[in-house]
Amino acid sequence: MGQRTLEPPISWLMHAALSRPKLISLAAGFTDNVSLPVAEARLALNRVLRSPRTGRKALQYGITAGDPTLRQLTAEHLQKLDSQASASSSSSSSSLVLEPKSRTRMKDEDEKAYPPERLLITSGSQQLLYMTTEALCDEGDIVLVEDPTYFVYLGILQSRGLRARGVRLERDGLELAHLEGVLQSLKRRGELRRVKMLYLVSYFQNPTGTTTSFGKKRAILKLLKQFERPAGHPIYLLEDAAYRELRFAGQDVPSALTVRGAASRVIYAGTFSKPFATGARVGYGLLPEPVFTAVKHIKGNHDFGTANLLQQLSVQTLTSGIYGRQVARLQKRYAHKAHVMKQALEKHFPAGIEWWEPEGGLYFWVRLPRAISTGVKSKVFRTALKNDVLYVPGELCYADDATRRKPDHEMRISFGSASEDDIREGIRRLGRVLRKLITKG
């Protein structure tokens, strides 16, 4: 596995951003530096360390699954997100039809859907993605992914000797007909038994910024269930919701956990890092049995517990209201920066280039004419670097899937960490490169 594992693209993208002072990076998904809550974190840590009793607890080892108080708070936090999203969606959209429940029944089902005893606190949600994949998949197994998808996760699959099958992505999530076609194809070839799960970045997807509608989540789970019998085992949905709380437009969408009867097949990965501070890496997962126990055992081998000091920091920020205020601050900040990037794109990018405007998260997804390559070895990428501007080549976000040719005319650009001035200047530089090369082409 060590020989097979390659350096993740995110590593050299981050290195380039940090090692070249004049480079404007619109690539690595760093969060906004100016809005990092230094004073608030200091206040919360002071509360944690203000007495020997609380301080010693925070500076001692914890338990593998995570601090019980934080697990309870996380379960309540996730239940609140879904309850608010369900209420908002059902009152404003006829496309979301939830079966009516009595108040008592809804309360009972909610408590069953978010049990703290099946919540695992992790070192960022990235660790949960890795451990879940390790628990469910043997070498040679198949994971279904969005086409395109989070390229760091593709690195995990490659490292563990797994195969990925891409499913085409639309503005509201996976193309359902293509998902069914992929599953049917695997069934005909006798490979359905190797399919262990579908990986979905469901909110403001990295890299495209799309959000999967609730209707599609429900339809995806229904399709997966239909193919479980010929597969001979459960097929899980791993819902990566890392960007969920970075919504600055539109309405929240309930998680797949709220689909009736789906709790035994949904693995939900969330994080407190991106909505608060990425240096405080605290993520979490809500997992069904027997996956929870298997992942917890793997977690014990990894580190036997997420850093307890960071867990106690999270407890303080959640209970004091610091976390909620920081989320609201970031939402406004990213809304402004996304608007700045959109204005710059409209001003500097040549005609014939399209982009998807996000309602949250950190990214714009840009499409050039198909004849123009944006890959790592392309003239566009090399010329952009010479002009001190960096983007993520779209080819990195596509799985190695022999059933289709990997697209090579897209790019991911981020407004997360760059200042407003750097966003304007970076897009100006990139636009100048594109105008020159597209005109020549």
C-alpha positions, 0 to 999 in steps of 0.5 A, a space after each residue: 500500500 505504501 508503494 501504491 500511495 501517491 502524493 495527494 494533489 492537495 499537498 502540492 497545491 497547498 505547498 505552492 500556495 504557501 511557498 511562493 509569496 507572489 502566487 495568488 492561489 485560487 486552488 487549495 480550499 483554505 478557509 478565510 484567514 481574516 475571519 478565523 475566530 482568534 479571540 473567541 477561541 482564546 475565550 473558550 480555551 480559557 474557560 476549559 483551562 480555568 480550573 485544575 478539574 476542567 483543565 486536567 480533563 482536557 489535557 488527559 486522554 479521552 475515550 475512542 468514540 469521543 467525549 460523551 458531552 460532545 457526542 450528545 451536543 453533536 447529535 442535538 446539533 445534527 437533529 436541529 439542522 435536519 429539523 429546520 431544513 425539513 420545516 423550511 423545505 416542506 413549507 416552501 417547495 412542493 417538490 419535497 413531499 414528506 409523509 405526515 407524522 404526528 408530533 409524538 411520532 416525529 419526536 420518537 423517530 428523531 431520537 432514534 435517527 440521531 443516537 449519540 451512542 452511534 456518533 463517533 468524534 474524529 480528527 476532521 471528517 477526512 479521517 472518518 472518510 478514510 476509516 469508513 472506506 477501510 472498514 467496508 472495502 477490500 482491495 479490488 472493491 468498487 465505490 460509486 462516486 459523483 463525476 466529478 468528485 472530491 479529489 482527495 477522496 479519490 486518493 484514498 480509493 487509489 491508495 487502498 487499491 479500490 476502483 471507482 465508477 463515476 456517475 454523471 452529475 446534474 445541478 441538483 445531484 446525480 443523474 438517476 438514470 445514469 446511476 441505474 445504468 451503472 448498477 445494471 451494467 455492474 450486475 450484468 458483468 457479475 461485479 455488483 458484489 464488489 460494490 460496497 457504497 456510494 460516496 456523495 458530497 451532498 452540500 455545495 459539492 467539492 468541486 462543483 458547488 452543487 447540492 443534492 436535492 432531497 428528492 434525489 437522496 431518496 431516489 438514490 437510496 431506493 435504487 441502492 436498496 433495489 440492487 442489494 439482493 443481487 449484490 448479496 450485502 448492504 450497499 451504503 450511502 456515505 453522505 459527506 456534508 462537510 460544507 453544509 453549514 457554509 450556506 449563504 443563499 437558498 435553503 438547507 436540504 434535509 440529510 439522507 438520514 431523514 429518508 424513512 427507513 434509510 438510517 440503517 444504510 446512511 453514513 453521515 460525515 460532518 465537521 466542526 472545522 470548516 464552519 469554525 476553524 480548520 486548525 481545530 480539526 474536529 469532525 464527526 460521523 453518525 454510522 449504523 451498526 455494524 459499521 459504527 463498531 468496526 470504524 470505532 475499532 479502527 479509530 482505536 488503532 489510528 489514535 484511540 481518540 481525537 485530541 481531547 483539548 480540541 473536543 473540549 474547545 468544541 464543547 465550549 463553543 457549542 454551549 456558549 453560542 460562539 460556534 453559532 455566531 461564527 457560522 453566521 459570520 462566515 456565511 456573510 463573509 463567503 456570500 460577499 467573496 463569492 459575489 466578488 468572484 462572480 463580478 470578476 469572472 463576468 468582467 475578465 473571462 472571455 465569452 464561451 466560458 461557463 461557470 456554476 454559481 454556488 449557494 454555499 461552500 468555497 468554489 466555482 466550477 468553470 467549463 472552457 470549450 472542450 478543445 481547450 485543455 486545463 490539465 496539469 500538463 496543459 498550456 493553460 495551467 503552465 501559463 497560469 503558473 508563470 503568471 502567478 495564479 493557481 487553480 485546480 485542474 478539473 481532470 484531478 476531480 474525475 475518477 479513473 473510469 475506463 467506461 468514459 474519457 476523463 474530461 479535461 476542460 474544466 477548473 475549480 477556483 476557490 474564493 475561500 482563502 484569497 482576499 477580495 483584492 487577490 480574487 479580483 487580481 487572480 481572476 484578472 490574471 487567469 482571464 488574461 491567460 485564457 483570452 490569449 490562449 483561446 484566441 490563439 486556439 
